[in-house]
Amino acid sequence: MSKTAYQHPEVECLDRDAILAIQKRKLAVLGGRLSTSPDWVAHFRSAGMSPADMVTHDALAAAPTLEKVNLRDLYPFPMLTNDMSTVRRFIATSGTTGLPVMFGMTDRDLDHLLAYQMCRILRAAGVEPSDRFYQGYGYGLWVGGLALDVGLKAYGATNFPLGPGRAELALAYLRDHGYTACSMSPLWLMTLVTAAHEMGMDPRRDWKLRVGLFGGQSVSAAFRDQLEAALPSGFVAHNIYGTTEAGGPVLGISCPYSHDRDEMHLINEDTIITEILDPATMSPVGPGEVGELVITTLDREASPVVRWRTRDLVRLSDHPYDCPCGRKGMPLVGRIIGRSDDMLKVRGVIVFPTQIEDIIANTEGAVKEAWHIVIDREDKILEEINIEIEKTRGSNVPREDVAHRVQHAVHSRIGIRANVICHEEGTLPRYEAKAVRVHVRKN
Ligand SMILES: [Zn+2]
């Protein structure tokens, strides 16, 4: 039996040229619309252009990029292209580095576009309308919970919007409600698995989960494999990826084929153009190369973005258009390697926190979900790094040995020296959503 199901076969089965033709047609419409917005006209003028010039992919490549600083300058409602009376809802970035940036959504943005994009994602990951869905993303201004709610409603699945946290309740519900699908931070699900074991529950036997969508946090392939092994046989952990600026977790999802290669489809290319660019030169990268995702939303009404710099780095697949699922117009990329902002430089060697996580997940006796790096300098240009980890309660390996194993693996695999301190399990902070993996020591 084929593992492939399409939500929109008339789009998902198109080849790349046909997708590019859709994008080109919509770019011209978007450009025409933005040329009536003074903020957008001023923004394009910085590159000697008008939004109306944006009629081809080449013209798009000449358009100015957009980043937080551009939007912060236009506080409080940057580049809103619709009258406030037609904006139904706002979403916002997390604001970890300053005031959150607000993005508006019209009725059409919410009920039509977001629903359309999310239904395709749910189908690609193998969620069924008959699933009981534990929705564990957060709510409020953050788009994660909202996007899943809108998507699940349109898709027809049964939504249990628990949101993040409330471990005891979630554990009882996982057993008694029989959830078959879920979305949450993968770290939180691992925390629940650990808590279930401590209560004498075996998730492999007592839960019914068969598919999960995991975003909000990039975890290593090893961590994903361990999560799958701890859950009922056949459980598949899919990576889902998106950003507030894109309008939700609507950019990437793995299909049953690309899951095995740890790759995702950029699956909504008929409504979002994704460029993958070398962050230094802003030129497109080739297959197998690492670049930053830069996005242009084609159909959003209230708060479109043109060439938004996500700062998220991915590797374009060696064979971006060859997935056996047949989505030949939706390129494949690897998992998010890291944010260009998270990048550390240790004696000249570029290090991403995900590389450290990969090592910890593969070290016997180390707790997977609780660890962090402590550094001394805000600019992240370092002579050395300090890593704090925990030893699992059930392990017979002495703490010093767990620390030594991680230290050795960091040296042999990344080529840097690290000071590793190993604590008893339960010492370091846990996170319900996005974990903070790099702490700057205050002197
Ligand atoms: Zn595929």
Boltz pocket constraint, residues with backbone or C-beta under 6 A from the ligand:
constraints:
  - pocket:
      binder: B
      contacts: [[A, 255], [A, 256], [A, 257], [A, 258], [A, 265], [A, 323], [A, 324], [A, 325], [A, 326], [A, 327]]
      max_distance: 6.0
